[in-house]
Amino acid sequence: MGNEMTVPPDYRWISSVHAAERLGLSIRQLYRLIDRGDLPAYRIASEIRLLAHEVDGFREKHPDPGKLP
């Protein structure tokens, strides 16, 4: 309808839980990557959010992110 807005897939926000699932990581492993600066994340209000295309790009560069030091 008139009030609907489509967001390009590149700008789709996902939760940290969803990002961890996409990467096959525990939430703790995901936060470690975020804290080290390996994976960008953004605070929106009180939530940590990630951009889907950044998570997918990270997965392409690191097919097994659970084995990162």
Gaussian input, Z-matrix of N, CA and C with variables (Angstrom, degrees):
# hf/3-21g

backbone

0 1
 N
 C     1     B1
 C     2     B2     1     A1
 N     3     B3     2     A2     1     D1
 C     4     B4     3     A3     2     D2
 C     5     B5     4     A4     3     D3
 N     6     B6     5     A5     4     D4
 C     7     B7     6     A6     5     D5
 C     8     B8     7     A7     6     D6
 N     9     B9     8     A8     7     D7
 C    10    B10     9     A9     8     D8
 C    11    B11    10    A10     9     D9
 N    12    B12    11    A11    10    D10
 C    13    B13    12    A12    11    D11
 C    14    B14    13    A13    12    D12
 N    15    B15    14    A14    13    D13
 C    16    B16    15    A15    14    D14
 C    17    B17    16    A16    15    D15
 N    18    B18    17    A17    16    D16
 C    19    B19    18    A18    17    D17
 C    20    B20    19    A19    18    D18
 N    21    B21    20    A20    19    D19
 C    22    B22    21    A21    20    D20
 C    23    B23    22    A22    21    D21
 N    24    B24    23    A23    22    D22
 C    25    B25    24    A24    23    D23
 C    26    B26    25    A25    24    D24
 N    27    B27    26    A26    25    D25
 C    28    B28    27    A27    26    D26
 C    29    B29    28    A28    27    D27
 N    30    B30    29    A29    28    D28
 C    31    B31    30    A30    29    D29
 C    32    B32    31    A31    30    D30
 N    33    B33    32    A32    31    D31
 C    34    B34    33    A33    32    D32
 C    35    B35    34    A34    33    D33
 N    36    B36    35    A35    34    D34
 C    37    B37    36    A36    35    D35
 C    38    B38    37    A37    36    D36
 N    39    B39    38    A38    37    D37
 C    40    B40    39    A39    38    D38
 C    41    B41    40    A40    39    D39
 N    42    B42    41    A41    40    D40
 C    43    B43    42    A42    41    D41
 C    44    B44    43    A43    42    D42
 N    45    B45    44    A44    43    D43
 C    46    B46    45    A45    44    D44
 C    47    B47    46    A46    45    D45
 N    48    B48    47    A47    46    D46
 C    49    B49    48    A48    47    D47
 C    50    B50    49    A49    48    D48
 N    51    B51    50    A50    49    D49
 C    52    B52    51    A51    50    D50
 C    53    B53    52    A52    51    D51
 N    54    B54    53    A53    52    D52
 C    55    B55    54    A54    53    D53
 C    56    B56    55    A55    54    D54
 N    57    B57    56    A56    55    D55
 C    58    B58    57    A57    56    D56
 C    59    B59    58    A58    57    D57
 N    60    B60    59    A59    58    D58
 C    61    B61    60    A60    59    D59
 C    62    B62    61    A61    60    D60
 N    63    B63    62    A62    61    D61
 C    64    B64    63    A63    62    D62
 C    65    B65    64    A64    63    D63
 N    66    B66    65    A65    64    D64
 C    67    B67    66    A66    65    D65
 C    68    B68    67    A67    66    D66
 N    69    B69    68    A68    67    D67
 C    70    B70    69    A69    68    D68
 C    71    B71    70    A70    69    D69
 N    72    B72    71    A71    70    D70
 C    73    B73    72    A72    71    D71
 C    74    B74    73    A73    72    D72
 N    75    B75    74    A74    73    D73
 C    76    B76    75    A75    74    D74
 C    77    B77    76    A76    75    D75
 N    78    B78    77    A77    76    D76
 C    79    B79    78    A78    77    D77
 C    80    B80    79    A79    78    D78
 N    81    B81    80    A80    79    D79
 C    82    B82    81    A81    80    D80
 C    83    B83    82    A82    81    D81
 N    84    B84    83    A83    82    D82
 C    85    B85    84    A84    83    D83
 C    86    B86    85    A85    84    D84
 N    87    B87    86    A86    85    D85
 C    88    B88    87    A87    86    D86
 C    89    B89    88    A88    87    D87
 N    90    B90    89    A89    88    D88
 C    91    B91    90    A90    89    D89
 C    92    B92    91    A91    90    D90
 N    93    B93    92    A92    91    D91
 C    94    B94    93    A93    92    D92
 C    95    B95    94    A94    93    D93
 N    96    B96    95    A95    94    D94
 C    97    B97    96    A96    95    D95
 C    98    B98    97    A97    96    D96
 N    99    B99    98    A98    97    D97
 C   100   B100    99    A99    98    D98
 C   101   B101   100   A100    99    D99
 N   102   B102   101   A101   100   D100
 C   103   B103   102   A102   101   D101
 C   104   B104   103   A103   102   D102
 N   105   B105   104   A104   103   D103
 C   106   B106   105   A105   104   D104
 C   107   B107   106   A106   105   D105
 N   108   B108   107   A107   106   D106
 C   109   B109   108   A108   107   D107
 C   110   B110   109   A109   108   D108
 N   111   B111   110   A110   109   D109
 C   112   B112   111   A111   110   D110
 C   113   B113   112   A112   111   D111
 N   114   B114   113   A113   112   D112
 C   115   B115   114   A114   113   D113
 C   116   B116   115   A115   114   D114
 N   117   B117   116   A116   115   D115
 C   118   B118   117   A117   116   D116
 C   119   B119   118   A118   117   D117
 N   120   B120   119   A119   118   D118
 C   121   B121   120   A120   119   D119
 C   122   B122   121   A121   120   D120
 N   123   B123   122   A122   121   D121
 C   124   B124   123   A123   122   D122
 C   125   B125   124   A124   123   D123
 N   126   B126   125   A125   124   D124
 C   127   B127   126   A126   125   D125
 C   128   B128   127   A127   126   D126
 N   129   B129   128   A128   127   D127
 C   130   B130   129   A129   128   D128
 C   131   B131   130   A130   129   D129
 N   132   B132   131   A131   130   D130
 C   133   B133   132   A132   131   D131
 C   134   B134   133   A133   132   D132
 N   135   B135   134   A134   133   D133
 C   136   B136   135   A135   134   D134
 C   137   B137   136   A136   135   D135
 N   138   B138   137   A137   136   D136
 C   139   B139   138   A138   137   D137
 C   140   B140   139   A139   138   D138
 N   141   B141   140   A140   139   D139
 C   142   B142   141   A141   140   D140
 C   143   B143   142   A142   141   D141
 N   144   B144   143   A143   142   D142
 C   145   B145   144   A144   143   D143
 C   146   B146   145   A145   144   D144
 N   147   B147   146   A146   145   D145
 C   148   B148   147   A147   146   D146
 C   149   B149   148   A148   147   D147
 N   150   B150   149   A149   148   D148
 C   151   B151   150   A150   149   D149
 C   152   B152   151   A151   150   D150
 N   153   B153   152   A152   151   D151
 C   154   B154   153   A153   152   D152
 C   155   B155   154   A154   153   D153
 N   156   B156   155   A155   154   D154
 C   157   B157   156   A156   155   D155
 C   158   B158   157   A157   156   D156
 N   159   B159   158   A158   157   D157
 C   160   B160   159   A159   158   D158
 C   161   B161   160   A160   159   D159
 N   162   B162   161   A161   160   D160
 C   163   B163   162   A162   161   D161
 C   164   B164   163   A163   162   D162
 N   165   B165   164   A164   163   D163
 C   166   B166   165   A165   164   D164
 C   167   B167   166   A166   165   D165
 N   168   B168   167   A167   166   D166
 C   169   B169   168   A168   167   D167
 C   170   B170   169   A169   168   D168
 N   171   B171   170   A170   169   D169
 C   172   B172   171   A171   170   D170
 C   173   B173   172   A172   171   D171
 N   174   B174   173   A173   172   D172
 C   175   B175   174   A174   173   D173
 C   176   B176   175   A175   174   D174
 N   177   B177   176   A176   175   D175
 C   178   B178   177   A177   176   D176
 C   179   B179   178   A178   177   D177
 N   180   B180   179   A179   178   D178
 C   181   B181   180   A180   179   D179
 C   182   B182   181   A181   180   D180
 N   183   B183   182   A182   181   D181
 C   184   B184   183   A183   182   D182
 C   185   B185   184   A184   183   D183
 N   186   B186   185   A185   184   D184
 C   187   B187   186   A186   185   D185
 C   188   B188   187   A187   186   D186
 N   189   B189   188   A188   187   D187
 C   190   B190   189   A189   188   D188
 C   191   B191   190   A190   189   D189
 N   192   B192   191   A191   190   D190
 C   193   B193   192   A192   191   D191
 C   194   B194   193   A193   192   D192
 N   195   B195   194   A194   193   D193
 C   196   B196   195   A195   194   D194
 C   197   B197   196   A196   195   D195
 N   198   B198   197   A197   196   D196
 C   199   B199   198   A198   197   D197
 C   200   B200   199   A199   198   D198
 N   201   B201   200   A200   199   D199
 C   202   B202   201   A201   200   D200
 C   203   B203   202   A202   201   D201
 N   204   B204   203   A203   202   D202
 C   205   B205   204   A204   203   D203
 C   206   B206   205   A205   204   D204

   B1=1.4430
   B2=1.5230
   B3=1.2810
   B4=1.4434
   B5=1.5143
   B6=1.3349
   B7=1.4591
   B8=1.5210
   B9=1.3185
   B10=1.4551
   B11=1.5200
   B12=1.3145
   B13=1.4475
   B14=1.5233
   B15=1.3007
   B16=1.4533
   B17=1.5175
   B18=1.3002
   B19=1.4568
   B20=1.5211
   B21=1.3167
   B22=1.4623
   B23=1.5271
   B24=1.3238
   B25=1.4625
   B26=1.5308
   B27=1.3336
   B28=1.4600
   B29=1.5231
   B30=1.3083
   B31=1.4544
   B32=1.5156
   B33=1.3269
   B34=1.4567
   B35=1.5304
   B36=1.3100
   B37=1.4631
   B38=1.5192
   B39=1.3312
   B40=1.4606
   B41=1.5209
   B42=1.3109
   B43=1.4625
   B44=1.5217
   B45=1.3103
   B46=1.4572
   B47=1.5295
   B48=1.3182
   B49=1.4736
   B50=1.5236
   B51=1.3220
   B52=1.4618
   B53=1.5274
   B54=1.3226
   B55=1.4621
   B56=1.5307
   B57=1.3222
   B58=1.4697
   B59=1.5287
   B60=1.3314
   B61=1.4632
   B62=1.5283
   B63=1.3296
   B64=1.4752
   B65=1.5161
   B66=1.3273
   B67=1.4589
   B68=1.5270
   B69=1.3172
   B70=1.4628
   B71=1.5180
   B72=1.3372
   B73=1.4537
   B74=1.5201
   B75=1.3196
   B76=1.4585
   B77=1.5251
   B78=1.3023
   B79=1.4654
   B80=1.5357
   B81=1.3141
   B82=1.4664
   B83=1.5318
   B84=1.3435
   B85=1.4655
   B86=1.5400
   B87=1.3365
   B88=1.4648
   B89=1.5280
   B90=1.3243
   B91=1.4634
   B92=1.5237
   B93=1.3249
   B94=1.4628
   B95=1.5325
   B96=1.3372
   B97=1.4700
   B98=1.5276
   B99=1.3251
   B100=1.4689
   B101=1.5304
   B102=1.3379
   B103=1.4670
   B104=1.5246
   B105=1.3428
   B106=1.4682
   B107=1.5249
   B108=1.3290
   B109=1.4543
   B110=1.5171
   B111=1.3380
   B112=1.4633
   B113=1.5221
   B114=1.3025
   B115=1.4590
   B116=1.5260
   B117=1.3357
   B118=1.4643
   B119=1.5304
   B120=1.3099
   B121=1.4619
   B122=1.5237
   B123=1.3014
   B124=1.4661
   B125=1.5200
   B126=1.3240
   B127=1.4680
   B128=1.5200
   B129=1.3165
   B130=1.4639
   B131=1.5269
   B132=1.3132
   B133=1.4632
   B134=1.5358
   B135=1.3174
   B136=1.4680
   B137=1.5232
   B138=1.3169
   B139=1.4714
   B140=1.5272
   B141=1.3212
   B142=1.4539
   B143=1.5269
   B144=1.3225
   B145=1.4725
   B146=1.5194
   B147=1.3199
   B148=1.4526
   B149=1.5145
   B150=1.3280
   B151=1.4573
   B152=1.5231
   B153=1.3191
   B154=1.4631
   B155=1.5262
   B156=1.3307
   B157=1.4610
   B158=1.5287
   B159=1.3207
   B160=1.4636
   B161=1.5207
   B162=1.3230
   B163=1.4674
   B164=1.5293
   B165=1.3227
   B166=1.4689
   B167=1.5318
   B168=1.3252
   B169=1.4644
   B170=1.5199
   B171=1.3205
   B172=1.4634
   B173=1.5209
   B174=1.3227
   B175=1.4677
   B176=1.5273
   B177=1.3296
   B178=1.4672
   B179=1.5225
   B180=1.3342
   B181=1.4467
   B182=1.5256
   B183=1.3227
   B184=1.4724
   B185=1.5350
   B186=1.3456
   B187=1.4700
   B188=1.5298
   B189=1.3329
   B190=1.4670
   B191=1.5258
   B192=1.3373
   B193=1.4788
   B194=1.5231
   B195=1.3329
   B196=1.4637
   B197=1.5167
   B198=1.3421
   B199=1.4680
   B200=1.5205
   B201=1.3192
   B202=1.4689
   B203=1.5215
   B204=1.3211
   B205=1.4984
   B206=1.5057
   A1=109.85
   A2=117.90
   A3=122.72
   A4=115.12
   A5=119.23
   A6=121.63
   A7=113.73
   A8=118.48
   A9=120.72
   A10=109.99
   A11=114.14
   A12=119.92
   A13=107.96
   A14=117.26
   A15=119.83
   A16=108.87
   A17=115.17
   A18=121.61
   A19=107.32
   A20=117.76
   A21=119.12
   A22=110.04
   A23=118.83
   A24=120.81
   A25=113.13
   A26=117.14
   A27=119.92
   A28=112.75
   A29=117.62
   A30=120.71
   A31=112.39
   A32=116.35
   A33=120.13
   A34=108.66
   A35=115.85
   A36=121.70
   A37=109.29
   A38=116.35
   A39=120.53
   A40=108.62
   A41=115.80
   A42=121.07
   A43=110.04
   A44=116.21
   A45=120.29
   A46=110.62
   A47=117.78
   A48=120.95
   A49=109.81
   A50=117.28
   A51=121.24
   A52=110.61
   A53=117.92
   A54=121.31
   A55=110.56
   A56=116.80
   A57=120.36
   A58=110.32
   A59=116.76
   A60=120.65
   A61=110.50
   A62=117.52
   A63=121.22
   A64=111.88
   A65=115.87
   A66=120.61
   A67=113.12
   A68=117.05
   A69=120.47
   A70=112.66
   A71=115.74
   A72=122.04
   A73=110.78
   A74=115.55
   A75=119.47
   A76=107.27
   A77=116.54
   A78=120.13
   A79=109.90
   A80=116.32
   A81=120.50
   A82=111.17
   A83=117.11
   A84=120.79
   A85=110.49
   A86=116.27
   A87=120.09
   A88=110.54
   A89=117.36
   A90=120.02
   A91=111.68
   A92=117.26
   A93=120.30
   A94=109.73
   A95=116.92
   A96=120.71
   A97=110.76
   A98=116.50
   A99=121.12
   A100=109.96
   A101=116.82
   A102=120.75
   A103=112.43
   A104=117.05
   A105=121.29
   A106=111.85
   A107=117.43
   A108=120.88
   A109=113.39
   A110=117.30
   A111=121.36
   A112=112.36
   A113=116.95
   A114=122.45
   A115=108.51
   A116=117.93
   A117=119.01
   A118=111.82
   A119=115.12
   A120=122.01
   A121=107.42
   A122=115.35
   A123=121.14
   A124=109.35
   A125=115.91
   A126=120.02
   A127=107.24
   A128=115.36
   A129=121.99
   A130=105.73
   A131=115.29
   A132=122.36
   A133=106.21
   A134=118.77
   A135=120.45
   A136=112.09
   A137=117.43
   A138=122.28
   A139=111.22
   A140=116.23
   A141=121.88
   A142=106.55
   A143=116.89
   A144=122.37
   A145=109.22
   A146=114.48
   A147=121.30
   A148=108.15
   A149=115.72
   A150=119.86
   A151=108.74
   A152=116.21
   A153=121.66
   A154=111.28
   A155=117.82
   A156=118.56
   A157=112.06
   A158=118.48
   A159=120.34
   A160=111.10
   A161=116.81
   A162=121.07
   A163=109.28
   A164=117.00
   A165=120.80
   A166=111.05
   A167=117.52
   A168=121.28
   A169=111.56
   A170=116.03
   A171=120.37
   A172=109.78
   A173=116.83
   A174=121.63
   A175=110.76
   A176=117.21
   A177=120.63
   A178=111.41
   A179=117.36
   A180=121.26
   A181=112.05
   A182=115.93
   A183=121.92
   A184=108.27
   A185=117.86
   A186=120.50
   A187=113.31
   A188=117.63
   A189=120.39
   A190=109.08
   A191=116.91
   A192=119.73
   A193=113.33
   A194=117.74
   A195=120.03
   A196=112.79
   A197=117.04
   A198=120.83
   A199=112.87
   A200=117.49
   A201=120.01
   A202=108.97
   A203=116.54
   A204=119.47
   A205=112.42
   D1=-170.78
   D2=-173.78
   D3=-65.07
   D4=-26.36
   D5=-176.44
   D6=-95.41
   D7=0.70
   D8=-177.85
   D9=-79.20
   D10=144.29
   D11=179.27
   D12=-130.61
   D13=133.07
   D14=175.41
   D15=-98.96
   D16=138.30
   D17=-179.13
   D18=-108.63
   D19=130.09
   D20=177.50
   D21=-56.23
   D22=145.04
   D23=-177.49
   D24=-57.00
   D25=-28.39
   D26=179.83
   D27=-64.23
   D28=-21.33
   D29=-176.27
   D30=-112.76
   D31=28.14
   D32=178.48
   D33=-85.22
   D34=121.03
   D35=179.17
   D36=-82.82
   D37=139.60
   D38=174.74
   D39=-128.98
   D40=156.40
   D41=179.96
   D42=-75.94
   D43=163.81
   D44=177.65
   D45=-64.91
   D46=-34.42
   D47=177.45
   D48=-63.78
   D49=-45.80
   D50=179.04
   D51=-64.29
   D52=-41.19
   D53=178.67
   D54=-62.25
   D55=-43.61
   D56=178.50
   D57=-60.35
   D58=-42.65
   D59=178.80
   D60=-63.10
   D61=-42.36
   D62=-179.98
   D63=-62.38
   D64=-32.57
   D65=-178.23
   D66=-93.06
   D67=-7.37
   D68=-178.21
   D69=71.52
   D70=34.29
   D71=-177.55
   D72=-116.86
   D73=161.60
   D74=168.36
   D75=-78.35
   D76=162.70
   D77=179.28
   D78=-63.14
   D79=-34.98
   D80=178.60
   D81=-64.31
   D82=-43.32
   D83=177.06
   D84=-61.88
   D85=-41.27
   D86=179.46
   D87=-61.52
   D88=-46.83
   D89=-179.68
   D90=-64.24
   D91=-31.48
   D92=176.46
   D93=-63.64
   D94=-44.09
   D95=177.99
   D96=-62.59
   D97=-40.32
   D98=178.71
   D99=-65.20
   D100=-46.83
   D101=-178.57
   D102=-62.28
   D103=-34.14
   D104=179.46
   D105=-78.46
   D106=-11.03
   D107=-179.12
   D108=86.52
   D109=9.95
   D110=179.42
   D111=-75.39
   D112=-25.90
   D113=-176.41
   D114=-135.57
   D115=121.29
   D116=-178.79
   D117=-71.95
   D118=141.98
   D119=176.74
   D120=-144.26
   D121=159.90
   D122=-172.64
   D123=-135.31
   D124=137.20
   D125=175.81
   D126=-90.10
   D127=121.98
   D128=176.47
   D129=-120.79
   D130=109.66
   D131=-170.54
   D132=58.38
   D133=-122.23
   D134=-179.25
   D135=-101.04
   D136=9.31
   D137=-175.91
   D138=-105.50
   D139=145.87
   D140=170.76
   D141=-94.53
   D142=125.28
   D143=-179.53
   D144=-126.59
   D145=152.95
   D146=177.39
   D147=-128.65
   D148=153.00
   D149=175.54
   D150=-85.29
   D151=131.54
   D152=-175.52
   D153=-55.97
   D154=-42.11
   D155=-177.30
   D156=-69.45
   D157=-27.61
   D158=175.91
   D159=-72.70
   D160=-37.69
   D161=176.29
   D162=-65.12
   D163=-45.07
   D164=179.82
   D165=-64.76
   D166=-38.87
   D167=177.10
   D168=-63.93
   D169=-39.68
   D170=177.46
   D171=-63.51
   D172=-42.23
   D173=-179.75
   D174=-63.61
   D175=-36.92
   D176=177.77
   D177=-65.24
   D178=-39.67
   D179=-179.71
   D180=-75.73
   D181=-29.89
   D182=-176.07
   D183=-128.92
   D184=83.54
   D185=-175.41
   D186=-60.48
   D187=-24.82
   D188=178.09
   D189=-128.43
   D190=74.27
   D191=-173.34
   D192=-64.72
   D193=-18.50
   D194=178.60
   D195=-67.34
   D196=-16.42
   D197=-179.59
   D198=-98.37
   D199=6.97
   D200=176.49
   D201=-69.07
   D202=146.55
   D203=-179.33
   D204=-64.30

